[in-house]
Amino acid sequence: MGRSSKDKRDIYYRLAKEEGWRARSAFKLLQLDQEFNLFTGVNRAVDLCAAPGSWSQVLSRKLRGLEEKGEKDEEVKIVAVDLQAMAPLAGVTQIQGDITKVSTAQEIIRHFEGQPADLVVCDGAPDVTGLHDVDEYIQAQLLLAALNITTHVLKPGGTFVAKIFRGKDVTLLYSQLKIFFSGVTCAKPRSSRNSSIEAFVVCQNYSPPEGYVPNMSNPLLDHSYDVDFNQLEGPNRVIVPFLACGDLSAFDSDRTYPLQLDSGKRYEYTPPTQLPIRPPYQQACHLRKNNLLSREDAKRPDQSQDETGPPAKSNSSV
Ligand SMILES: C[S@@+](CC[C@H](N)C(=O)[O-])C[C@H]1O[C@@H](n2cnc3c(N)ncnc32)[C@H](O)[C@@H]1O
């Protein structure tokens, strides 16, 4: 048996078979619930990127009380969205659609009879190319698309849970999420493989900026909407385009960035045009190489400032 097939047959793979889950991913949502108590008081839930349906199974079993009460809770409504069709599930309405489309948001709202959702979860993943930067970029785009459709359907105070790749530019995504949620925590459930940079953001207390009007023109995946991004103003522009290689502001040739070094010295750093912004340590190396900095000042800042470390194994608030 090859290494990868052995990996697939880990404890959660076996448990999923035993307990009738469609995928081992079910345990990720169950473990996130143990940690964050996601399901209390939830009557309307949306599962984005749901196929083959193990997260929808978890929602159905937990929210409709099939396990605990042995009866259905008819109050509960669950909608599952995916590009692909999936086998029917008790108590789950399926929408075969694209989460980047406003029509999908409208369909969800129709199903909830105009009421907003209490919880939106998204375990979405694009087809992996094997090129890490490309995969990270596409995953980030999918997360922003999930966030965007969530702003159409989630109630104020509601919760959003989504898969995130903890790549080198993950802090940009955290800052996007923190615009909309007062609590953003990054969690790595035990069932998520240590070898993967996958983690989950648990975003609590949805509180969009005052005056924010949900629209689908922000994410870069679909340019077919009428709203011109440049026409959007104030809080409606808060979802900025995401660049896997850096922050757009690095392209402002006239902008300077404060650089705080271990010795306490501060520098005003102006990046050359067309150069992606660097984390502090790389910036220091760049300055050192160009004789702009003493050797002592160029030494590595402590780890807590370096955002490019390996994936965390425990939960961390961001
Ligand atoms: C890892 S699977 C989800 C597994 C699921 N949570 C479960 O537990 O069974 C990722 C899913 O994302 C879906 N997906 C990717 N992009 C999408 C999009 N733009 N709209 C809807 N679904 C999408 C894929 O079709 C795929 O089924």
The ligand as a MOL file (V3000), in Angstrom:
LIG
                    3D

  0  0  0     0  0            999 V3000
M  V30 BEGIN CTAB
M  V30 COUNTS 27 29 0 0 0
M  V30 BEGIN ATOM
M  V30 1 C -13.8410 19.6030 -0.0550 0
M  V30 2 S -15.3360 19.5900 -0.9710 0 CHG=1
M  V30 3 C -16.5090 19.8870 0.3030 0
M  V30 4 C -16.7090 18.7000 1.1960 0
M  V30 5 C -17.9610 18.8460 2.0440 0
M  V30 6 N -17.8180 19.8890 3.0420 0
M  V30 7 C -18.2870 17.5710 2.7780 0
M  V30 8 O -18.1010 17.5390 3.9860 0
M  V30 9 O -18.7330 16.6200 2.1360 0 CHG=-1
M  V30 10 C -15.2520 21.1240 -1.8200 0
M  V30 11 C -16.4590 21.4330 -2.6880 0
M  V30 12 O -16.3770 22.7890 -3.0900 0
M  V30 13 C -17.1680 22.9010 -4.2700 0
M  V30 14 N -16.9720 24.2000 -4.9140 0
M  V30 15 C -15.8020 24.7340 -5.3620 0
M  V30 16 N -16.0360 25.9410 -5.9180 0
M  V30 17 C -17.3760 26.1970 -5.8010 0
M  V30 18 C -18.2150 27.2850 -6.1810 0
M  V30 19 N -17.7300 28.3750 -6.8000 0
M  V30 20 N -19.5390 27.2150 -5.9070 0
M  V30 21 C -20.0440 26.1170 -5.2980 0
M  V30 22 N -19.3040 25.0530 -4.9130 0
M  V30 23 C -17.9770 25.0910 -5.1630 0
M  V30 24 C -16.6850 21.7130 -5.0850 0
M  V30 25 O -17.6270 21.3820 -6.0900 0
M  V30 26 C -16.5340 20.6400 -3.9900 0
M  V30 27 O -17.6560 19.7990 -3.9660 0
M  V30 END ATOM
M  V30 BEGIN BOND
M  V30 1 1 1 2
M  V30 2 1 2 3
M  V30 3 1 2 10
M  V30 4 1 3 4
M  V30 5 1 4 5
M  V30 6 1 5 6
M  V30 7 1 5 7
M  V30 8 2 7 8
M  V30 9 1 7 9
M  V30 10 1 10 11
M  V30 11 1 11 12
M  V30 12 1 11 26
M  V30 13 1 12 13
M  V30 14 1 13 14
M  V30 15 1 13 24
M  V30 16 1 14 15
M  V30 17 1 14 23
M  V30 18 2 15 16
M  V30 19 1 16 17
M  V30 20 1 17 18
M  V30 21 2 17 23
M  V30 22 1 18 19
M  V30 23 2 18 20
M  V30 24 1 20 21
M  V30 25 2 21 22
M  V30 26 1 22 23
M  V30 27 1 24 25
M  V30 28 1 24 26
M  V30 29 1 26 27
M  V30 END BOND
M  V30 END CTAB
M  END
